[in-house]
Amino acid sequence: MYIETLVCTPTKSMHDKEKVYLKGKDKIVLPFRFGVEDVATKMWFHKLAYPGQCLTNSHLDIIFYYLRKKGKYAKEPKVKFTTTDCLFFKTVHALYEKFIAQKKNLSLITAQHAIADYIRGRKMLCGSPWHLCDHVFFIIHMETESHWILGRLNIEERRMYMYNSLSTAMKDIAAIKACQPFAVLLPHFFALFDEFKKENKPVCLDPFEVVKVDGLPQQTSNDCGCFVASFAEYFIDMKPIPPIFDVEKHRDRLAVLFYKYARMKEVDFIDSEDEAPPKGPKKNLS
């Protein structure tokens, strides 16, 4: 097992169970602080480490937060990007339902809406204004399919790319449908900001084109969350996505990295500037 003090050496038959620890042995005291969320249970790492287990909103929000940090604080970032979180997906879909129900009522789209705050880079820790980025990554949950996919908006191309690790004709249709609220609403929000206008011309309000990314490795179990995180990381690092995907290796790497980072912060009293509490004997990372 990757960390003896953290996980209980479960057997294969235990991996799909919700409870693999003895009563009272699952808690992490003190909880690990990961900026956007605290992790207080060992089961969080168990679900991240073992193949065949669905990642939760918590896993993906934390992973994509650290991807944002990686891009924002890199001395020479390879790609200018930012990411969103699971709440953004829910916010977009909730507004889209109202938008369609009210026959595309444009009064619903305002500069005061939460989506506008995301675009300004104000809604999340380490968020960047979108007009300073070339790409924006979306975590998208297909609720009817219980399946995560990745969306990537290329702002210059006005095109949204859909990454699906469970690609069939029916699931691809459902995945593109899940991307439509982003494709329809975001052009209207962009029109609210001068930063997205070129040569003093209005922003085009046509929906973004949604393009399926072909040739991706495919999951064989409930590993879509890990695929989503890895697809984003491959693009950010400007590496081709391999046709053969060792999901166990990727999961184990993420679990070990997050555990080691949390322990480093705990033992060395280190926090990055955006994670540090108002008070306490903390020092900033250089």
N, C-alpha and C positions, 0 to 999 in steps of 0.2 A: 504494500500500500504506500502511497506517495508521502504520507505524513502520519507517523504512528500516533502522535499526540492528538491528532485532529479527528481521524476517522477510525472506525471500529473493526476494520478488516472484514467487511461483509462478504458473503459468498455470492456467486452469480445469481442464485435463486432469490437473493435479497434485493437485488438492484432495482427492481420495479416496485418495491414496497415503499410506502410513505415513511415508515418508522423502522430504522435499522439500528437504533441506539436503545440502550436500556433506559428506563424511566429516570429522568433527571440528569442524564448524561449528554443530552443534545445541546445544552446551552453553552454559549461562549461568553465568558465573564473576564473582562469587560468586552462589550460588543466591539467588533472591528468597524472602524469609521472609514467609509469609502466616499466621502464627499457628498454625493447625492443621497446616500442611504447608509444606515448602519446595518451590519449583519450580526445577528445575535444567536444563530444556530449553526451547528456543524452540518446539518442537513443541506444547507445552502451550498456548501462545498461538495457534498456528496452528489447532489443533482448536477453540479457543473462538471464533476470529474468523470462520471460513469456514462458510457454510451447508452442510448435507448431511453433517456429520461428527458422530458420536456423542460427547457429553460423557462423561467418565469419572467414577468415584467422586471422584477428586481435584478435578475442576472443581466438582462439586456440593457437596462438603464445604466447600470454600473459599468458594463463593458464599453458602451458607447460614450459614456462620460470620459473614460480614460482614453478612448480614441480621439475625442476632442482635445484633451490635454496634450496628447502626443503631437497633434497637428499644430496647436496654438503655440506651444512652447518650444518646438523644434527650432534649432538655429537655422537650418536650411531645409524647410519642409519641401517634400517632393511634390505634394499636391495641396492646393489651397482649397480647404473643405471645412465643413462643420457637420454635425450630426444633430438629430432630434432625439426625442424619447418616446416612450409608449403613450404618455399623456398627449403628445402632439397628434399621434394617430387618432386617438379617441376624440380629440377636439375637432379635427378636420372632418371626421365622419359624422359627428353630431351636427356640425354646421351644414354639411352637405345634405343631410336628411331634411333639415329645415328649409334649406335653399330650394330643394326640389319640391317639397310639400307646398311651399309658397310661390310656386311657379317662377323660380329663379329671381326672387326678390333681391335686388342689388343693395337695398338698404341694410341688409344683414351684414354686408362686408364693409367694415369701418376700420379706421386707423386705431381705434380703441380696443379692438378685438384681441384676444389672446394670441391668435395666429400672427397678427401684426407684430406683437411683442417678440415672438420667436424670430421673425424675419429681421427685426432690428437687433437681434442678438441679446435681448434683455431678459429672456425667460428662464435661461438655464445657466448653471455654473459653467464657466469656460465657453459660453456661447459666443459666436462671432457674427457680426452683421452679414447677412447673406450677400450683399452687394460687393463684399470684399472676398468672396469665395467663388470658386469655379464649380464646385459640386456640393450638394447637400444630400446626406443619407437619411432615409426614413426607415424606421422599424414598423413593419405593417403586419398586423395579425388578422388572418382570415378566420373569423370566429366560427363560421359554419363548417370549416374544415379542420379547426383546431391546429392551425399551421401558420408558422412565421415565414414571411418573405422579406426581401430587402428591396427598397426602392432607392434609386440614385437619380437626382435631378442634375442634368448638365445645364447650367443657367445660360451659357452662351448659345447652345444649340436649341434651347427651349424644348428639351426632350427629356423624358423620364424613362430610365432603364429599370426593368423588372428582373430580379434574380430569384429563381424558384428552384429549390433543391428537390422538389417532388413534381416533376414535370410530366403531365399527361394532358391530353387534349382538354378534358373537362377541368382539371385543376388549373391549367394555364388560363382558360377563360375566366375562372373565378378569381385568379390572381390579378389579371388585368382589370377586372371589375373593381377589385379592392384598391387599385391605384387610381381609378377615375376621379374620386373626390379631390385628390391632390391635383390632378391634371386640370380639372375644371375650375377649382377655387383659386389656386395660387396665381394665375395670370391676373385675376381681378385684384388681389392684394398687391401684386407688384405695381399695378397701375396707380396705387395710392402714393407711391414713393418716387421722387424725382431720380433717385440713384439708379433706377432700372430703365429710365428713358434714355434713348439714344438720339442724338442730334435734335433734341427738343421735340421729338415725335412721341405721340402717345404709345404706351405699351400695348401690344397686340393682345386682345382678349380671347383669342381662340384657345381652346384647350391644348395643353401640351400633348405632343405625340407620346404614346406609351409603347416602348419597344422591349420585347422579350430578349434577354441575353441567352444565346444558345450555347451548347457545348459544355454545360456545367456538370460537375460531379453530382450524383444523385444519392440521396439518403436511402437507407434500407430499414431504418427504424426511426424512433421519435427524436431525431437529432437536428431538426430544422433550425433551432435557435443557434446552435453552434455553427451551422453552415452560414447563417445570416451574418454572424459576427466575423467569421473568417473571410467571407466574400468581401466585406467592407475593408478588412485589414489588407487583403491582397491588393485591392485597388489603391489604397492609400500608400502602400509600399511600392507601387508600380511593378508588381510581380504578376506574372500570368497565373490564373487559377489552374491548378493541376487537374488533369482528367481523373486521376485516382486520388481519393481523399481519405486520409487516415484519420477518421473522426476521433478515435480513442487518443491519438497523439495530440490532436488539437485541444481536446477537452482537458487532458492531463496538464498540458502546458499552461492553459488559462488558470486552472485550479491552483497550480503551484505558484504561478506568478502573483496571483491575488493574495494567497496566503503569506508568501514571503514579504510582499509589500506591506500588508497589514501588520505583520510582526515587526518589521523594520520601523514603522511609524510608532508602534506601541513601545518598543524597547528603546529606541533612540529619541523619542519625543519629537519626531519630525512630521511636519505637515506642510504641504504646499500652501501658498498664500491664500488661495480661494477656499481651502478646507479648514484653515485654522480657526478655532473659536475665538471670541472676543478677548478672553482672558486665559491665562495658563502659561506654564513655562515651555512654550513652543518656539521653535526657530524655523525660519523659512528655508525651503530648498533653494539652492543657488541655481 
